[in-house]
Structure formats: C-alpha cells, structure tokens
Amino acid sequence: MSADVLFELKNVDKKFVRGKETITIFEDLNMTLDRGDFIAIMGPSGSGKTTLLNMLGGVDRPSAGKVTFAGEAISSLSESDLAKWRADHVGFIFQFYNLMPMLSAGHNVELPLLLKKMSKAERHKHVAAALKLVHLDERASHKPKELSGGQQQRVAIARAIVTDPDLLLCDEPTGDLDRATATKILEMLQMLNQEFNKTIIMVTHDPEAAKFAKRQLHLDKGQFVDKEI
C-alpha cells in the first residue's frame, strides 16, 4: 500500500438480516482514499452512502472483506480498540448538528476531549483554538438555541476538529441550511482540507455542494458507478 493511501476497502460486503430477508447493501466493494483527499459521495436514497460513511468511521463493520486505515485493519479491531481509534482519528459532522441543547458552544466542542487524558486547562486551550478557527470564539458561552443554523454547524465543525483528527466524515453537512450559509460551511471544509490537510468524505445530495470536493464518487445499488475510484 502506498504511503499516501489513508483508507482502503477491499472486497467489502455489507448485509442486514431483517426477519427472513437478507438485504445486501454492498457486494465486493473496493475503494482507496488518499491522505488529504476531499471526496463527495453522491447517489440515490438507499444506495448505501451513509452505511459507507459509518463503515469508514468504525461505527459499522463489513459483513465480509477488509477496511484498512493507514495499513491497519480497523474492521477486525475489538469494540474498545475501535472506540479509541475513532476518538484518535475521526471527526463527525452531521446534517442536524447533534449539539447538546443544555450545553454552551464551548462545552459542546469540549465533549470529545473528555475521552482524552488532558487537564482542564489543556481542554480549554484546544476548545478556544477550534472555536477561533471557525470564527465563533466570541460565542463560546452561547447555547445552541441562541445561535443560527450556520453557527450551530460551525460549532459542530469545531467539535469535529478539536481533537485534530486525520479524517472528517460529513453526512449531508449543508442539508438543513440555505444556499448562502451552506456555501460558507463548504468553504470552511475546503479550507480545512487545503490548509490543514484534513481528509474529508462528504455525503451529499447537492451537486453544488459536491463541486467543493476534489472529486466525486457516485454510489448506485451498492457499487461505485464512476470510472474514478
């Protein structure tokens, strides 16, 4: 494997059993992702986009095949090792922000750091840096209900990057935003990719959002239909 390859999916199957029925999401799926890439994954509903994102994030496991990250087979890690791997390497950004409503922006951003062996002062330093990067350092004490949708998503981005992960997984990150606000969020993701070399995988239905990525992959019936994989 090349030193630049961050992720590799090799002969991956994913199936769910529902009653007496077996539902196949992927069958013999292959993919490579280079460090520092920014990929938009598109496709119709039910094509497996979110399942793929969950598999890359170690939230879900393949039924067969192998998922490797920087040469390590994460698909065969124990649950505790997989949780540690996620905490060390992955930041998640969701469509509906998933912020804790009773916590301030700063405390929401701090949550991933509670899994780390850090002093309170170190955590606060990391939170301040992350909020400054998304231009919300003056809103650290505000709760989600006191912020606009775009500001809430910027808090979610700060939470995703506060541990300095290698990988950002974004599931419809602009799906709940108007076009102007969505563009600002996408420009922020593009900045994280270009200036901080964050590897980003973004699931989106929006062709305009996909244009911000370096390349686009299309899933249909559990297979990539692009020539470029």
LINMO-V478641 format. One record per pair of residues at least 12 apart in sequence whose C-alpha atoms are under 10 Angstrom apart, sorted by the first residue. I is the first residue (numbers start at 1). J is the second residue. D is the distance in whole Angstrom. If there is no record, write none. Layout:
BEGIN
i->I j->J d->D
i->I j->J d->D
END
This chain:
BEGIN
i->1 j->32 d->10
i->1 j->70 d->9
i->1 j->71 d->7
i->2 j->34 d->9
i->2 j->70 d->9
i->2 j->71 d->9
i->3 j->34 d->9
i->3 j->35 d->9
i->3 j->70 d->8
i->3 j->71 d->9
i->4 j->33 d->9
i->4 j->34 d->5
i->4 j->35 d->5
i->4 j->36 d->9
i->4 j->37 d->10
i->4 j->70 d->8
i->5 j->32 d->7
i->5 j->33 d->6
i->5 j->34 d->4
i->5 j->35 d->6
i->5 j->36 d->9
i->5 j->37 d->10
i->5 j->68 d->10
i->5 j->69 d->8
i->5 j->70 d->7
i->5 j->71 d->8
i->6 j->32 d->8
i->6 j->33 d->6
i->6 j->34 d->5
i->6 j->35 d->5
i->6 j->36 d->9
i->6 j->37 d->9
i->6 j->68 d->8
i->6 j->69 d->5
i->6 j->70 d->5
i->6 j->71 d->8
i->6 j->72 d->10
i->6 j->166 d->9
i->6 j->167 d->9
i->6 j->199 d->9
i->7 j->31 d->8
i->7 j->32 d->6
i->7 j->33 d->5
i->7 j->34 d->7
i->7 j->35 d->8
i->7 j->56 d->8
i->7 j->67 d->7
i->7 j->68 d->6
i->7 j->69 d->5
i->7 j->70 d->6
i->7 j->71 d->8
i->7 j->72 d->9
i->7 j->73 d->10
i->7 j->74 d->10
i->7 j->167 d->10
i->8 j->30 d->7
i->8 j->31 d->6
i->8 j->32 d->4
i->8 j->33 d->6
i->8 j->34 d->9
i->8 j->56 d->9
i->8 j->66 d->8
i->8 j->67 d->6
i->8 j->68 d->5
i->8 j->69 d->7
i->8 j->70 d->8
i->8 j->71 d->8
i->8 j->72 d->10
i->8 j->73 d->9
i->9 j->28 d->9
i->9 j->29 d->7
i->9 j->30 d->5
i->9 j->31 d->5
i->9 j->32 d->6
i->9 j->33 d->9
i->9 j->52 d->10
i->9 j->55 d->10
i->9 j->56 d->9
i->9 j->62 d->10
i->9 j->65 d->8
i->9 j->66 d->6
i->9 j->67 d->5
i->9 j->68 d->7
i->9 j->69 d->9
i->9 j->73 d->10
i->9 j->75 d->10
i->10 j->28 d->7
i->10 j->29 d->7
i->10 j->30 d->5
i->10 j->31 d->7
i->10 j->32 d->9
i->10 j->64 d->9
i->10 j->65 d->6
i->10 j->66 d->5
i->10 j->67 d->7
i->10 j->68 d->8
i->11 j->26 d->9
i->11 j->27 d->7
i->11 j->28 d->4
i->11 j->29 d->5
i->11 j->30 d->6
i->11 j->31 d->9
i->11 j->62 d->10
i->11 j->64 d->7
i->11 j->65 d->5
i->11 j->66 d->7
i->11 j->67 d->9
i->12 j->26 d->7
i->12 j->27 d->6
i->12 j->28 d->5
i->12 j->29 d->5
i->12 j->30 d->7
i->12 j->31 d->9
i->12 j->61 d->10
i->12 j->62 d->6
i->12 j->63 d->7
i->12 j->64 d->6
i->12 j->65 d->4
i->12 j->66 d->6
i->12 j->67 d->8
i->13 j->25 d->7
i->13 j->26 d->5
i->13 j->27 d->4
i->13 j->28 d->5
i->13 j->29 d->7
i->13 j->30 d->10
i->13 j->61 d->10
i->13 j->62 d->6
i->13 j->63 d->5
i->13 j->64 d->5
i->13 j->65 d->6
i->13 j->66 d->9
i->13 j->222 d->9
i->14 j->26 d->5
i->14 j->27 d->7
i->14 j->28 d->9
i->14 j->29 d->9
i->14 j->48 d->9
i->14 j->51 d->9
i->14 j->52 d->9
i->14 j->55 d->9
i->14 j->60 d->9
i->14 j->61 d->8
i->14 j->62 d->5
i->14 j->63 d->5
i->14 j->64 d->7
i->14 j->65 d->9
i->14 j->222 d->9
i->15 j->27 d->8
i->15 j->62 d->8
i->15 j->63 d->6
i->15 j->64 d->9
i->16 j->63 d->9
i->24 j->48 d->10
i->24 j->63 d->10
i->24 j->221 d->9
i->24 j->222 d->8
i->25 j->46 d->8
i->25 j->47 d->7
i->25 j->48 d->6
i->25 j->49 d->10
i->25 j->51 d->8
i->25 j->52 d->9
i->25 j->221 d->7
i->25 j->222 d->5
i->25 j->223 d->9
i->26 j->47 d->9
i->26 j->48 d->7
i->26 j->51 d->9
i->26 j->52 d->9
i->26 j->62 d->9
i->26 j->63 d->9
i->26 j->64 d->10
i->26 j->220 d->10
i->26 j->221 d->8
i->26 j->222 d->5
i->26 j->223 d->7
i->26 j->224 d->10
i->27 j->63 d->9
i->27 j->64 d->9
i->27 j->65 d->9
i->27 j->221 d->9
i->27 j->222 d->7
i->27 j->223 d->8
i->28 j->64 d->9
i->28 j->65 d->8
i->28 j->222 d->9
i->28 j->223 d->8
i->29 j->65 d->9
i->29 j->66 d->10
i->29 j->222 d->8
i->29 j->223 d->6
i->29 j->224 d->8
i->30 j->65 d->9
i->30 j->66 d->10
i->30 j->67 d->10
i->30 j->223 d->9
i->30 j->224 d->9
i->30 j->229 d->8
i->31 j->67 d->9
i->31 j->224 d->9
i->31 j->228 d->10
i->31 j->229 d->6
i->32 j->67 d->10
i->32 j->68 d->10
i->32 j->229 d->7
i->33 j->69 d->9
i->33 j->199 d->9
i->33 j->200 d->10
i->33 j->201 d->9
i->33 j->229 d->8
i->34 j->70 d->10
i->34 j->199 d->8
i->35 j->70 d->9
i->35 j->166 d->8
i->35 j->167 d->9
i->35 j->197 d->8
i->35 j->198 d->8
i->35 j->199 d->6
i->35 j->200 d->9
i->36 j->166 d->9
i->36 j->167 d->9
i->36 j->192 d->10
i->36 j->193 d->7
i->36 j->194 d->8
i->36 j->196 d->9
i->36 j->197 d->5
i->36 j->198 d->6
i->36 j->199 d->4
i->36 j->200 d->8
i->36 j->214 d->10
i->37 j->167 d->10
i->37 j->193 d->7
i->37 j->194 d->9
i->37 j->197 d->8
i->37 j->198 d->8
i->37 j->199 d->5
i->37 j->200 d->6
i->37 j->201 d->8
i->37 j->213 d->8
i->37 j->214 d->7
i->37 j->215 d->8
i->38 j->167 d->10
i->38 j->168 d->9
i->38 j->189 d->9
i->38 j->190 d->8
i->38 j->192 d->10
i->38 j->193 d->7
i->38 j->194 d->9
i->38 j->197 d->9
i->38 j->198 d->8
i->38 j->199 d->6
i->38 j->200 d->5
i->38 j->201 d->6
i->38 j->202 d->8
i->38 j->210 d->10
i->38 j->212 d->8
i->38 j->213 d->5
i->38 j->214 d->5
i->38 j->215 d->7
i->38 j->216 d->9
i->39 j->169 d->10
i->39 j->199 d->8
i->39 j->200 d->6
i->39 j->201 d->5
i->39 j->202 d->6
i->39 j->203 d->8
i->39 j->210 d->8
i->39 j->211 d->10
i->39 j->212 d->9
i->39 j->213 d->5
i->39 j->214 d->6
i->39 j->215 d->5
i->39 j->216 d->6
i->39 j->217 d->7
i->40 j->170 d->9
i->40 j->200 d->8
i->40 j->201 d->6
i->40 j->202 d->5
i->40 j->203 d->6
i->40 j->204 d->7
i->40 j->205 d->9
i->40 j->206 d->10
i->40 j->207 d->9
i->40 j->209 d->8
i->40 j->210 d->5
i->40 j->211 d->8
i->40 j->212 d->8
i->40 j->213 d->6
i->40 j->214 d->8
i->40 j->215 d->6
i->40 j->216 d->5
i->40 j->217 d->6
i->40 j->218 d->8
i->41 j->53 d->9
i->41 j->171 d->10
i->41 j->172 d->10
i->41 j->201 d->7
i->41 j->202 d->6
i->41 j->203 d->5
i->41 j->204 d->6
i->41 j->205 d->8
i->41 j->210 d->8
i->41 j->213 d->9
i->41 j->215 d->9
i->41 j->216 d->6
i->41 j->217 d->5
i->41 j->218 d->6
i->41 j->219 d->7
i->41 j->224 d->9
i->42 j->202 d->9
i->42 j->203 d->6
i->42 j->204 d->6
i->42 j->205 d->6
i->42 j->206 d->8
i->42 j->207 d->8
i->42 j->210 d->8
i->42 j->216 d->7
i->42 j->217 d->6
i->42 j->218 d->5
i->42 j->219 d->6
i->42 j->220 d->9
i->42 j->224 d->10
i->43 j->203 d->9
i->43 j->204 d->8
i->43 j->205 d->7
i->43 j->206 d->10
i->43 j->217 d->8
i->43 j->218 d->5
i->43 j->219 d->5
i->43 j->220 d->6
i->43 j->221 d->9
i->43 j->222 d->10
i->43 j->223 d->10
i->43 j->224 d->9
i->43 j->225 d->9
i->44 j->204 d->10
i->44 j->205 d->8
i->44 j->218 d->9
i->44 j->219 d->8
i->44 j->220 d->7
i->44 j->221 d->9
i->45 j->205 d->9
i->45 j->219 d->10
i->45 j->220 d->9
i->45 j->221 d->10
i->46 j->219 d->10
i->46 j->220 d->8
i->46 j->221 d->8
i->46 j->222 d->9
i->47 j->218 d->9
i->47 j->219 d->6
i->47 j->220 d->5
i->47 j->221 d->5
i->47 j->222 d->5
i->47 j->223 d->8
i->47 j->224 d->10
i->48 j->219 d->7
i->48 j->220 d->8
i->48 j->221 d->7
i->48 j->222 d->6
i->48 j->223 d->9
i->49 j->171 d->9
i->49 j->202 d->9
i->49 j->203 d->6
i->49 j->204 d->9
i->49 j->218 d->9
i->49 j->219 d->7
i->49 j->220 d->9
i->49 j->222 d->8
i->50 j->170 d->10
i->50 j->171 d->7
i->50 j->172 d->9
i->50 j->202 d->10
i->50 j->203 d->7
i->50 j->204 d->10
i->51 j->222 d->10
i->52 j->203 d->9
i->52 j->219 d->10
i->52 j->222 d->9
i->53 j->92 d->10
i->53 j->169 d->7
i->53 j->170 d->8
i->53 j->171 d->8
i->53 j->201 d->8
i->53 j->202 d->8
i->53 j->203 d->8
i->54 j->92 d->10
i->54 j->169 d->9
i->54 j->171 d->10
i->55 j->67 d->8
i->55 j->74 d->10
i->55 j->75 d->8
i->56 j->68 d->9
i->56 j->69 d->9
i->56 j->74 d->9
i->56 j->75 d->9
i->56 j->86 d->10
i->56 j->90 d->9
i->56 j->167 d->10
i->56 j->169 d->8
i->56 j->201 d->9
i->57 j->74 d->10
i->57 j->82 d->9
i->57 j->83 d->10
i->57 j->85 d->9
i->57 j->86 d->7
i->57 j->89 d->9
i->57 j->90 d->7
i->57 j->91 d->9
i->57 j->92 d->8
i->57 j->167 d->9
i->57 j->168 d->9
i->57 j->169 d->7
i->58 j->74 d->7
i->58 j->75 d->7
i->58 j->77 d->9
i->58 j->79 d->9
i->58 j->82 d->6
i->58 j->83 d->8
i->58 j->85 d->8
i->58 j->86 d->7
i->58 j->90 d->9
i->59 j->79 d->10
i->59 j->82 d->8
i->59 j->83 d->9
i->59 j->86 d->9
i->60 j->75 d->9
i->61 j->74 d->9
i->61 j->75 d->6
i->61 j->76 d->8
i->61 j->77 d->10
i->62 j->75 d->7
i->62 j->76 d->10
i->63 j->75 d->10
i->69 j->85 d->10
i->69 j->89 d->10
i->74 j->86 d->10
i->83 j->115 d->10
i->84 j->115 d->9
i->84 j->116 d->10
i->86 j->165 d->9
i->86 j->167 d->10
i->87 j->112 d->7
i->87 j->113 d->9
i->87 j->115 d->7
i->87 j->116 d->8
i->87 j->163 d->8
i->87 j->164 d->10
i->87 j->165 d->8
i->88 j->112 d->10
i->88 j->115 d->9
i->88 j->116 d->9
i->88 j->163 d->7
i->88 j->164 d->8
i->88 j->165 d->6
i->88 j->166 d->8
i->88 j->167 d->10
i->89 j->161 d->10
i->89 j->163 d->8
i->89 j->164 d->8
i->89 j->165 d->4
i->89 j->166 d->5
i->89 j->167 d->6
i->89 j->168 d->9
i->90 j->160 d->8
i->90 j->161 d->9
i->90 j->163 d->9
i->90 j->164 d->9
i->90 j->165 d->5
i->90 j->166 d->6
i->90 j->167 d->5
i->90 j->168 d->6
i->90 j->169 d->7
i->90 j->199 d->10
i->90 j->200 d->10
i->91 j->112 d->9
i->91 j->156 d->10
i->91 j->157 d->8
i->91 j->158 d->9
i->91 j->159 d->8
i->91 j->160 d->4
i->91 j->161 d->6
i->91 j->162 d->9
i->91 j->163 d->8
i->91 j->164 d->8
i->91 j->165 d->6
i->91 j->166 d->8
i->91 j->167 d->6
i->91 j->168 d->5
i->91 j->169 d->6
i->91 j->170 d->9
i->91 j->200 d->10
i->92 j->156 d->8
i->92 j->157 d->8
i->92 j->159 d->8
i->92 j->160 d->6
i->92 j->161 d->9
i->92 j->165 d->10
i->92 j->167 d->9
i->92 j->168 d->6
i->92 j->169 d->5
i->92 j->170 d->6
i->92 j->171 d->8
i->92 j->173 d->10
i->93 j->153 d->8
i->93 j->154 d->10
i->93 j->155 d->10
i->93 j->156 d->6
i->93 j->157 d->6
i->93 j->158 d->9
i->93 j->159 d->9
i->93 j->160 d->6
i->93 j->161 d->10
i->93 j->168 d->7
i->93 j->169 d->6
i->93 j->170 d->5
i->93 j->171 d->6
i->93 j->172 d->8
i->93 j->173 d->6
i->93 j->174 d->10
i->93 j->202 d->9
i->94 j->153 d->8
i->94 j->156 d->8
i->94 j->157 d->9
i->94 j->160 d->10
i->94 j->169 d->8
i->94 j->170 d->6
i->94 j->171 d->5
i->94 j->172 d->6
i->94 j->173 d->5
i->94 j->174 d->9
i->94 j->175 d->9
i->94 j->176 d->10
i->94 j->202 d->10
i->94 j->203 d->10
i->95 j->153 d->8
i->95 j->156 d->10
i->95 j->170 d->8
i->95 j->171 d->6
i->95 j->172 d->5
i->95 j->173 d->4
i->95 j->174 d->6
i->95 j->175 d->6
i->95 j->176 d->6
i->95 j->177 d->9
i->95 j->204 d->10
i->96 j->149 d->9
i->96 j->152 d->9
i->96 j->153 d->8
i->96 j->156 d->9
i->96 j->171 d->9
i->96 j->172 d->9
i->96 j->173 d->8
i->96 j->174 d->9
i->96 j->175 d->8
i->96 j->176 d->7
i->96 j->177 d->10
i->97 j->144 d->10
i->97 j->149 d->9
i->97 j->150 d->10
i->97 j->151 d->10
i->97 j->152 d->7
i->97 j->153 d->6
i->97 j->154 d->9
i->97 j->155 d->8
i->97 j->156 d->6
i->97 j->157 d->9
i->97 j->173 d->8
i->97 j->174 d->10
i->97 j->176 d->9
i->98 j->152 d->9
i->98 j->153 d->9
i->98 j->156 d->8
i->99 j->143 d->9
i->99 j->144 d->7
i->99 j->152 d->8
i->99 j->153 d->9
i->99 j->155 d->8
i->99 j->156 d->7
i->99 j->159 d->9
i->100 j->143 d->9
i->100 j->144 d->8
i->101 j->143 d->7
i->101 j->144 d->6
i->101 j->145 d->7
i->101 j->146 d->10
i->102 j->143 d->7
i->102 j->144 d->8
i->102 j->145 d->9
i->103 j->141 d->9
i->103 j->142 d->8
i->103 j->143 d->6
i->103 j->144 d->8
i->104 j->139 d->9
i->104 j->140 d->7
i->104 j->141 d->5
i->104 j->142 d->5
i->104 j->143 d->4
i->104 j->144 d->7
i->104 j->145 d->10
i->104 j->146 d->9
i->104 j->155 d->10
i->105 j->127 d->9
i->105 j->131 d->9
i->105 j->136 d->9
i->105 j->137 d->9
i->105 j->139 d->7
i->105 j->140 d->5
i->105 j->141 d->6
i->105 j->142 d->6
i->105 j->143 d->6
i->105 j->144 d->7
i->105 j->146 d->10
i->105 j->147 d->9
i->105 j->151 d->10
i->105 j->152 d->8
i->105 j->154 d->10
i->105 j->155 d->6
i->105 j->156 d->9
i->105 j->158 d->9
i->105 j->159 d->9
i->106 j->124 d->8
i->106 j->127 d->6
i->106 j->128 d->8
i->106 j->130 d->9
i->106 j->131 d->8
i->106 j->136 d->9
i->106 j->137 d->9
i->106 j->139 d->8
i->106 j->140 d->5
i->106 j->141 d->6
i->106 j->142 d->8
i->106 j->143 d->9
i->106 j->155 d->8
i->106 j->158 d->9
i->106 j->159 d->9
i->107 j->123 d->10
i->107 j->124 d->9
i->107 j->127 d->8
i->107 j->140 d->8
i->107 j->141 d->8
i->107 j->142 d->10
i->107 j->143 d->9
i->107 j->159 d->9
i->108 j->127 d->9
i->108 j->140 d->9
i->108 j->143 d->9
i->108 j->144 d->9
i->108 j->155 d->8
i->108 j->156 d->8
i->108 j->158 d->9
i->108 j->159 d->7
i->109 j->123 d->10
i->109 j->124 d->10
i->109 j->126 d->9
i->109 j->127 d->6
i->109 j->128 d->9
i->109 j->130 d->8
i->109 j->131 d->8
i->109 j->140 d->9
i->109 j->155 d->7
i->109 j->156 d->7
i->109 j->157 d->9
i->109 j->158 d->6
i->109 j->159 d->4
i->109 j->160 d->8
i->109 j->161 d->9
i->109 j->162 d->7
i->109 j->163 d->10
i->110 j->123 d->7
i->110 j->124 d->7
i->110 j->125 d->10
i->110 j->126 d->8
i->110 j->127 d->6
i->110 j->128 d->9
i->110 j->130 d->10
i->110 j->158 d->9
i->110 j->159 d->7
i->110 j->160 d->10
i->110 j->162 d->8
i->110 j->163 d->9
i->111 j->123 d->9
i->111 j->127 d->10
i->111 j->159 d->8
i->111 j->160 d->10
i->111 j->162 d->9
i->112 j->159 d->7
i->112 j->160 d->8
i->112 j->161 d->9
i->112 j->162 d->8
i->112 j->163 d->7
i->113 j->126 d->9
i->113 j->127 d->9
i->113 j->159 d->9
i->113 j->162 d->8
i->113 j->163 d->7
i->115 j->163 d->10
i->116 j->163 d->9
i->123 j->162 d->9
i->123 j->163 d->10
i->125 j->162 d->10
i->126 j->158 d->10
i->126 j->161 d->10
i->126 j->162 d->6
i->126 j->163 d->8
i->126 j->164 d->9
i->127 j->140 d->9
i->127 j->158 d->8
i->127 j->159 d->8
i->127 j->161 d->10
i->127 j->162 d->6
i->127 j->163 d->9
i->128 j->140 d->8
i->128 j->158 d->9
i->128 j->162 d->9
i->129 j->158 d->9
i->129 j->161 d->10
i->129 j->162 d->8
i->130 j->154 d->10
i->130 j->155 d->9
i->130 j->157 d->9
i->130 j->158 d->5
i->130 j->159 d->7
i->130 j->160 d->9
i->130 j->161 d->7
i->130 j->162 d->6
i->130 j->163 d->9
i->130 j->164 d->9
i->131 j->154 d->8
i->131 j->155 d->7
i->131 j->156 d->10
i->131 j->157 d->9
i->131 j->158 d->6
i->131 j->159 d->8
i->131 j->161 d->10
i->131 j->162 d->9
i->132 j->158 d->9
i->133 j->154 d->9
i->133 j->157 d->10
i->133 j->158 d->8
i->133 j->161 d->10
i->133 j->162 d->10
i->133 j->188 d->9
i->133 j->192 d->9
i->134 j->151 d->9
i->134 j->153 d->10
i->134 j->154 d->6
i->134 j->155 d->8
i->134 j->156 d->10
i->134 j->157 d->8
i->134 j->158 d->7
i->134 j->185 d->9
i->134 j->188 d->8
i->134 j->189 d->10
i->135 j->151 d->9
i->135 j->154 d->8
i->135 j->155 d->10
i->135 j->158 d->10
i->136 j->151 d->8
i->136 j->152 d->10
i->136 j->154 d->8
i->136 j->155 d->8
i->136 j->158 d->9
i->137 j->155 d->10
i->139 j->151 d->9
i->139 j->155 d->9
i->140 j->155 d->9
i->148 j->177 d->10
i->148 j->181 d->10
i->149 j->174 d->10
i->149 j->176 d->8
i->149 j->177 d->7
i->149 j->178 d->9
i->149 j->181 d->8
i->149 j->182 d->10
i->150 j->174 d->9
i->150 j->176 d->9
i->150 j->177 d->7
i->150 j->178 d->9
i->150 j->180 d->10
i->150 j->181 d->6
i->150 j->182 d->8
i->150 j->184 d->8
i->150 j->185 d->7
i->151 j->181 d->9
i->151 j->185 d->9
i->153 j->173 d->8
i->153 j->174 d->8
i->153 j->176 d->10
i->153 j->177 d->9
i->153 j->181 d->10
i->153 j->182 d->10
i->153 j->185 d->8
i->154 j->184 d->10
i->154 j->185 d->7
i->154 j->188 d->9
i->154 j->189 d->10
i->156 j->173 d->10
i->157 j->170 d->9
i->157 j->173 d->9
i->157 j->185 d->9
i->157 j->188 d->9
i->157 j->189 d->8
i->161 j->192 d->9
i->161 j->198 d->9
i->164 j->196 d->10
i->164 j->198 d->9
i->165 j->198 d->8
i->165 j->199 d->9
i->166 j->196 d->10
i->166 j->197 d->8
i->166 j->198 d->6
i->166 j->199 d->6
i->166 j->200 d->9
i->167 j->193 d->10
i->167 j->197 d->9
i->167 j->198 d->6
i->167 j->199 d->5
i->167 j->200 d->6
i->167 j->201 d->8
i->168 j->189 d->9
i->168 j->192 d->10
i->168 j->193 d->9
i->168 j->198 d->7
i->168 j->199 d->6
i->168 j->200 d->5
i->168 j->201 d->6
i->168 j->202 d->8
i->169 j->199 d->9
i->169 j->200 d->6
i->169 j->201 d->5
i->169 j->202 d->6
i->169 j->203 d->8
i->170 j->189 d->10
i->170 j->200 d->7
i->170 j->201 d->6
i->170 j->202 d->5
i->170 j->203 d->6
i->170 j->204 d->9
i->171 j->201 d->8
i->171 j->202 d->6
i->171 j->203 d->5
i->171 j->204 d->7
i->171 j->205 d->10
i->172 j->202 d->7
i->172 j->203 d->5
i->172 j->204 d->5
i->172 j->205 d->7
i->172 j->206 d->9
i->172 j->209 d->9
i->173 j->185 d->8
i->173 j->186 d->8
i->173 j->189 d->10
i->173 j->202 d->8
i->173 j->203 d->8
i->173 j->204 d->8
i->173 j->209 d->9
i->174 j->186 d->8
i->174 j->204 d->8
i->174 j->205 d->10
i->174 j->206 d->9
i->174 j->209 d->8
i->175 j->204 d->8
i->175 j->205 d->8
i->175 j->206 d->8
i->175 j->209 d->10
i->179 j->208 d->9
i->179 j->209 d->9
i->182 j->208 d->10
i->182 j->209 d->8
i->183 j->208 d->9
i->183 j->209 d->8
i->183 j->212 d->9
i->185 j->209 d->10
i->186 j->208 d->10
i->186 j->209 d->7
i->186 j->210 d->9
i->186 j->211 d->10
i->186 j->212 d->7
i->186 j->213 d->9
i->187 j->209 d->10
i->187 j->212 d->8
i->189 j->202 d->10
i->189 j->212 d->9
i->189 j->213 d->9
i->190 j->212 d->7
i->190 j->213 d->7
i->190 j->214 d->9
i->193 j->213 d->9
i->193 j->214 d->10
i->200 j->213 d->9
i->200 j->214 d->10
i->201 j->213 d->9
i->201 j->216 d->10
i->202 j->216 d->9
i->203 j->216 d->10
i->203 j->217 d->10
i->203 j->218 d->10
i->215 j->228 d->9
i->215 j->229 d->10
i->216 j->228 d->8
i->216 j->229 d->9
i->217 j->229 d->7
END
